[in-house]
Structure formats: structure tokens, C-alpha cells
């Protein structure tokens, strides 16, 4: 009865990790060898693990990655697409996120840009950073809708707070004047404050022309390209 009452109390206090592990630990004969401090310490670790796992699930759910199971451990280096291993090793640490560096992935369709971007997003999420995946055409539609709803500034502020923002299909369609200004606001807010991952079929050297307005293009490209990891993938499609 005392055990059940304790579990109920833990659940009422929303200490769910301890509530779940307490009956299991009490039924394990090896736990009887522990002193009180050791037993409580294990329960605290159980609660910590429970909360970390719950936070990770929440981050991954909010990220809405196109390939949620993509991970850096499964990167294919055998396909002839000139993926630099040294750069990928650097991206396998948290330093690029902590330093607010961008990652620019360019190359033809089917070369694996989106998958690699999601693998980096998955890594960032597991390291505890907030992540968001957005295709550029969908982002344009979302911001256009937010103007009509009066939530445009709030939408921009939300994007600014994401530690790792993935913008896929970047510059796949021409930008209108309002869209160029929105893009500048997003990149400006994130410059030296957060990391942005870009996936684009358009080569970096062509971004300036693709953006359209020379002045805005200068500002956007300067902030995106400065101190960024640049990987230009080549070769046949990897999908076959």
C-alpha cells in the first residue's frame, strides 16, 4: 500500500520518471544492497533520463524533419557525389552550432541534400537544440498567410528563436519583393545568433542573381555565406 501511495503521489507531482521506475527497482533484489542515498540517486537519474527523452521527442516532433530517421552515422560516403568526410566529421560535433555557423548544401536533385540536412537536424536535436525544417516554398506561403492574419512579426520572431533552421529547396522559385524582404529579416535575425542549414539546387555563385534585388541579395548572401560550411555535391542521383 505504501508503494502504491508513493507512486500515486509522484504522479500527482508530475515526477513521472521516478513513478515509473520505483516499482521496478523495489522488485529488483539487487537494489536491496544499496544504501538510501544510492537508491535515491538512481531514482533521480531515472527521472532525469525520462525528462531528457521526453524533451528529445518534443524537439523532434516540432522539427518536422522530412527524413526523421536520418542520422550522421548512416551517411553514405560510397556514392560518387564528392561529400567531404573532413567537413562531415566537423559537423559531427556541436561546435558549429555553438559558433552559430551555417551549412550550405548545393547540388542537383536526388543527390541527398535534404537527407543530409535532416541528419544534421537530427544530430542537433539529440544534442538538445531546437530544430525546424521548412521548404522554402512552404515558408513563403506561411509568411504570406501570417500577414493576412496579423501574426507576421510573431512568425518571424518564432523563426529567429530556432537554434538550427533548415531551409530546403532554397531559391527553387523566383522571389517576389515581399519575399526577398522576409528572407533578409530571417537571415539578419539569425546572423551570428543561430545556425541555418540551406539545401538548394541553385549553386551559391548563382544565388545573388536568383534573389533578384542586388542590394538585398548582397545583404542576404553576405550573412549566409560568411563563415559557413559549403558543400557542393555532384554526380548522378543517389535515389536509384
C-alpha positions as semicolon CSV with decimal commas, in nm:
position;residue;x (nm);y (nm);z (nm)
1;X;0,000;0,000;0,000
2;X;0,282;0,239;0,089
3;X;0,447;0,175;-0,250
4;X;0,122;0,242;-0,439
5;X;0,059;0,558;-0,238
6;X;0,411;0,681;-0,311
7;X;0,372;0,613;-0,684
8;X;0,038;0,797;-0,685
9;X;0,196;1,092;-0,507
10;X;0,486;1,102;-0,755
11;X;0,239;1,102;-1,045
12;X;0,037;1,381;-0,883
13;X;0,358;1,581;-0,852
14;X;0,433;1,503;-1,220
15;X;0,754;1,319;-1,131
16;X;0,669;1,051;-1,384
17;X;1,017;0,907;-1,432
18;X;1,051;0,816;-1,067
19;X;0,692;0,692;-1,053
20;X;0,760;0,453;-1,339
21;X;1,093;0,321;-1,213
22;X;1,016;0,292;-0,839
23;X;0,814;-0,036;-0,859
24;X;1,075;-0,191;-1,091
25;X;1,363;-0,101;-0,861
26;X;1,183;-0,216;-0,547
27;X;1,116;-0,555;-0,706
28;X;1,482;-0,598;-0,805
29;X;1,666;-0,792;-0,525
30;X;1,998;-0,632;-0,620
31;X;1,859;-0,288;-0,525
32;X;1,832;-0,404;-0,163
33;X;2,212;-0,391;-0,138
34;X;2,209;-0,016;-0,192
35;X;2,201;0,236;0,090
36;X;1,929;0,503;0,094
37;X;2,143;0,764;-0,077
38;X;2,239;0,524;-0,356
39;X;1,880;0,415;-0,415
40;X;1,751;0,773;-0,424
41;X;2,036;0,867;-0,656
42;X;1,927;0,602;-0,905
43;X;1,569;0,726;-0,891
44;X;1,689;1,079;-0,962
45;X;1,885;0,952;-1,265
46;X;1,571;0,772;-1,384
47;X;1,376;1,097;-1,363
48;X;1,648;1,287;-1,545
49;X;1,660;1,029;-1,825
50;X;1,281;1,035;-1,853
51;X;1,273;1,414;-1,890
52;X;1,560;1,421;-2,140
53;X;1,390;1,155;-2,351
54;X;1,060;1,342;-2,336
55;X;1,229;1,670;-2,437
56;X;1,404;1,499;-2,730
57;X;1,075;1,356;-2,855
58;X;0,917;1,701;-2,830
59;X;1,206;1,867;-3,019
60;X;1,196;1,605;-3,296
61;X;0,818;1,633;-3,324
62;X;0,834;2,012;-3,354
63;X;1,122;1,991;-3,603
64;X;0,901;1,811;-3,859
65;X;1,205;1,673;-4,039
66;X;1,136;1,543;-4,388
67;X;1,351;1,239;-4,304
68;X;1,311;1,197;-3,926
69;X;1,523;0,880;-3,912
70;X;1,820;1,033;-4,098
71;X;2,135;1,036;-3,887
72;X;2,503;1,114;-3,939
73;X;2,605;0,757;-3,858
74;X;2,425;0,637;-4,173
75;X;2,579;0,886;-4,418
76;X;2,674;0,715;-4,747
77;X;3,029;0,803;-4,849
78;X;3,049;0,540;-5,125
79;X;2,832;0,727;-5,374
80;X;3,041;0,949;-5,603
81;X;2,899;1,287;-5,501
82;X;3,216;1,447;-5,356
83;X;3,087;1,464;-5,000
84;X;3,383;1,585;-4,789
85;X;3,444;1,350;-4,496
86;X;3,655;1,604;-4,307
87;X;3,372;1,858;-4,312
88;X;3,118;1,597;-4,205
89;X;3,342;1,499;-3,914
90;X;3,345;1,862;-3,800
91;X;2,967;1,874;-3,828
92;X;2,951;1,566;-3,607
93;X;3,037;1,790;-3,310
94;X;2,835;2,069;-3,151
95;X;3,098;2,335;-3,222
96;X;2,932;2,461;-3,544
97;X;2,602;2,509;-3,362
98;X;2,761;2,680;-3,064
99;X;2,956;2,907;-3,302
100;X;2,636;2,987;-3,499
101;X;2,784;2,870;-3,828
102;X;2,568;2,793;-4,131
103;X;2,577;2,486;-4,355
104;X;2,516;2,530;-4,730
105;X;2,433;2,215;-4,928
106;X;2,405;2,256;-5,305
107;X;2,380;2,013;-5,594
108;X;2,143;1,853;-5,844
109;X;1,814;1,692;-5,746
110;X;1,835;1,345;-5,596
111;X;2,190;1,387;-5,466
112;X;2,083;1,364;-5,098
113;X;2,083;1,728;-4,984
114;X;1,754;1,704;-4,793
115;X;1,857;1,380;-4,624
116;X;2,191;1,525;-4,514
117;X;2,019;1,840;-4,386
118;X;1,778;1,626;-4,182
119;X;2,065;1,416;-4,048
120;X;2,231;1,734;-3,922
121;X;1,897;1,847;-3,778
122;X;1,856;1,512;-3,604
123;X;2,206;1,547;-3,456
124;X;2,127;1,899;-3,331
125;X;1,801;1,781;-3,174
126;X;1,974;1,496;-2,992
127;X;2,226;1,748;-2,861
128;X;1,935;1,941;-2,709
129;X;1,897;2,224;-2,962
130;X;1,564;2,329;-3,111
131;X;1,529;2,247;-3,481
132;X;1,282;2,336;-3,758
133;X;1,264;2,204;-4,114
134;X;1,089;2,415;-4,379
135;X;1,077;2,401;-4,755
136;X;1,126;2,750;-4,894
137;X;0,800;2,750;-5,098
138;X;0,603;2,649;-4,787
139;X;0,777;2,915;-4,578
140;X;0,680;3,180;-4,834
141;X;0,316;3,069;-4,818
142;X;0,318;3,063;-4,438
143;X;0,458;3,415;-4,409
144;X;0,215;3,543;-4,672
145;X;-0,073;3,396;-4,471
146;X;0,062;3,544;-4,147
147;X;0,040;3,892;-4,299
148;X;-0,331;3,850;-4,356
149;X;-0,378;3,715;-4,005
150;X;-0,178;3,992;-3,838
151;X;0,080;3,748;-3,699
152;X;0,367;3,826;-3,936
153;X;0,607;3,967;-3,677
154;X;0,532;3,681;-3,440
155;X;0,609;3,431;-3,717
156;X;0,946;3,599;-3,785
157;X;1,029;3,605;-3,413
158;X;0,950;3,234;-3,387
159;X;1,193;3,154;-3,669
160;X;1,462;3,369;-3,507
161;X;1,448;3,163;-3,186
162;X;1,511;2,825;-3,353
163;X;1,874;2,723;-3,292
164;X;1,902;2,520;-3,615
165;X;1,673;2,622;-3,901
166;X;1,669;2,407;-4,217
167;X;1,556;2,586;-4,535
168;X;1,521;2,327;-4,810
169;X;1,453;2,387;-5,181
170;X;1,612;2,730;-5,139
171;X;1,556;2,961;-5,440
172;X;1,375;2,687;-5,630
173;X;1,128;2,953;-5,750
174;X;1,179;3,329;-5,811
175;X;1,122;3,554;-5,510
176;X;0,880;3,843;-5,506
177;X;0,972;4,176;-5,344
178;X;0,799;4,098;-5,012
179;X;0,954;3,752;-5,005
180;X;1,305;3,893;-5,051
181;X;1,248;4,131;-4,760
182;X;1,119;3,846;-4,542
183;X;1,421;3,635;-4,625
184;X;1,654;3,919;-4,531
185;X;1,473;3,964;-4,198
186;X;1,504;3,591;-4,122
187;X;1,873;3,573;-4,212
188;X;1,952;3,901;-4,035
189;X;1,783;3,787;-3,713
190;X;1,979;3,461;-3,719
191;X;2,317;3,602;-3,824
192;X;2,573;3,521;-3,551
193;X;2,285;3,413;-3,324
194;X;2,180;3,076;-3,465
195;X;2,267;2,825;-3,737
196;X;2,089;2,790;-4,069
197;X;2,114;2,489;-4,300
198;X;2,040;2,558;-4,666
199;X;1,955;2,293;-4,926
200;X;1,948;2,422;-5,283
201;X;1,975;2,306;-5,643
202;X;2,098;2,655;-5,725
203;X;2,481;2,694;-5,695
204;X;2,598;2,950;-5,441
205;X;2,756;3,161;-5,717
206;X;2,409;3,200;-5,871
207;X;2,225;3,299;-5,553
208;X;2,286;3,670;-5,599
209;X;2,119;3,673;-5,939
210;X;1,841;3,435;-5,830
211;X;1,742;3,656;-5,536
212;X;1,679;3,941;-5,777
213;X;1,730;4,271;-5,597
214;X;2,106;4,348;-5,595
215;X;2,103;4,534;-5,265
216;X;1,904;4,272;-5,076
217;X;2,099;3,994;-5,247
218;X;2,426;4,144;-5,119
219;X;2,296;4,151;-4,762
220;X;2,142;3,803;-4,772
221;X;2,437;3,629;-4,938
222;X;2,692;3,801;-4,716
223;X;2,520;3,682;-4,399
224;X;2,454;3,330;-4,527
225;X;2,791;3,256;-4,683
226;X;3,015;3,424;-4,425
227;X;3,189;3,163;-4,210
228;X;2,963;2,887;-4,348
229;X;3,041;2,525;-4,431
230;X;2,992;2,495;-4,807
231;X;2,939;2,156;-4,970
232;X;2,873;2,144;-5,344
233;X;2,760;1,790;-5,423
234;X;2,796;1,647;-5,773
235;X;2,727;1,331;-5,964
236;X;2,426;1,117;-6,059
237;X;2,115;1,084;-5,846
238;X;2,151;0,875;-5,532
239;X;1,783;0,772;-5,534
240;X;1,845;0,490;-5,780
